[in-house]
Amino acid sequence: MASREDVDLSVEFAGVRMRSPVGVAAQAPFAPPSIAVDKMTELLLKHVEEGAGYVHTPYINAELAHPPNKLPTGRFMKAEVKRFGRQGMWCTAESYRIEMRLDAGLRLVDALKKRCPDDVPVIANIMGPGAEPDAWADHAAKFEAAGADIIELDVSCPLPATALGAVEAYITEELPEHAGVLLGDIPKLTAAVTAECVKRTGVPIGVKFSPETGFPRLVAFAEQIEAAGAKFITSINAPLSVAPPDIYNGGKSLYAGLDANPISPALGPWTRYLCYRNIGTIALFVPGIDQAAVGGLVEPEHVVEAMMLGAKICEFSSGTLWKGWSLIRQANAFLGKYMQQQGYSSLDDFRSLGVQYIMPADLVDWGLGRLAAKVDDSKCTGCGICCHNLCWAMSLDKEAELAVCDEDLCGTCALCVTICPEGAVSLGAAKKPRTEEEIYAAVADDEEKRLQP
Ligand SMILES: Cc1cc2nc3c(=O)[nH]c(=O)nc-3n(C[C@H](O)[C@H](O)[C@H](O)COP(=O)(O)O)c2cc1C
């Protein structure tokens, strides 16, 4: 049997070969590396040493260079729920101050190209001025000339939407030079920008989507982007939110050292399902376009999940900020082991396998009448949680101190399965299969009995 290291993880994305589908998301540092090209190069190469299949530059803007003699600035904050654990993190920044200067960005691409292996392409993440297709294309052409293998249009950076005047700009469509999601949530403008960049460059162009463009609008958007000639879509950038206030301190900010609670991106684990929404629905409705998954992926298993929903490549952002570069090595190792265990010889063997199961709710077979809740008496502790909610069929046998299900009333909703802290409930074959009409009649009959004085 081939060793784990021999498993072929290589993939062709947007027509470009990569040694692994696990890569580095675009990340603009809130600290000096974004103004120090050598440092930024070294940081990105650490990910390559850990096995990344590709690297991204942080976003580089065409016109508004980082203000001279000013440090990049921003702030991070933990997002967590007592007893439920870490949900992700908040991060806020002044977007002009974290962008890379154009000259620095071009030097970064050049430096990375010289030092990355041939099968580790460099993706330039760029932000052109406003919604001007020509100027975006000029900007993209500079990165092609600098050696970028792939160009990703960052029309989803949430930070410009946190600046003064953002609401007005979005409504009037008179966008600032630094537009980010203000552009990306207006699909017709993004499609025009994409078409011009495709026309004027020879490298694959893709678009990074914002989670603010929800379903089903994102599918129509994906169709327009594909028609404009884009070779890939990356989903998702960070969603915008407002951090909770300090309820024990008069509603002040919980950001360390900030006397402000800026409208800010909240990223990490809680957003994974938004990423899957994009990947899964685009795979279902626009199957021809390559997809990169990012957003809430923080465990090696998440890479496989995203690929099964249709992603070709996957990238870590807050996952590596919080767990370190080695997360990339762990993900590659996991992929190799997983493929061996499951008998897959290439990524193609399992990519998109989950897409066949994504469907509108009215096409689903709910198993009504054939399945019912089954309590495993050896695991049930009689805590009664399954009886203290929306359920009609579960009750507590006080003598036996066990939950019991009245199968005649069971609507097969699996709430009990979902909430049981002991994992004591499952759905299994009903003792006596019933028709939907029989369940309906039993519930009506039970209601009548309950109403009797
Ligand atoms: C500090 C930081 C800087 C980021 N900078 C960029 C950027 O320059 N361009 C971009 O497209 N996305 C940028 N992102 C967004 C990430 O690439 C990613 O889409 C987002 O964080 C969601 O992934 P996550 O939930 O794994 O963090 C940045 C994220 C962070 C945390």
The ligand as an ORCA input file, in Angstrom:
! r2SCAN-3c Opt
* xyz 0 1
  C      -6.309     39.918      9.474
  C      -7.075     39.562      8.248
  C      -6.775     40.205      7.055
  C      -7.469     39.867      5.898
  N      -7.118     40.448      4.723
  C      -7.733     40.072      3.568
  C      -7.312     40.586      2.315
  O      -6.344     41.342      2.231
  N      -8.000     40.207      1.204
  C      -9.056     39.339      1.268
  O      -9.645     39.025      0.223
  N      -9.440     38.801      2.445
  C      -8.803     39.158      3.575
  N      -9.186     38.604      4.771
  C     -10.316     37.660      4.776
  C      -9.841     36.215      4.769
  O      -9.083     35.898      3.624
  C     -11.044     35.266      4.857
  O     -11.831     35.382      3.710
  C     -11.914     35.530      6.084
  O     -11.114     35.801      7.216
  C     -12.811     34.355      6.382
  O     -12.068     33.212      6.711
  P     -11.876     32.672      8.238
  O     -13.251     32.570      8.804
  O     -11.156     31.377      8.071
  O     -11.046     33.689      8.956
  C      -8.507     38.914      5.941
  C      -8.792     38.293      7.155
  C      -8.085     38.594      8.295
  C      -8.387     37.882      9.566
*
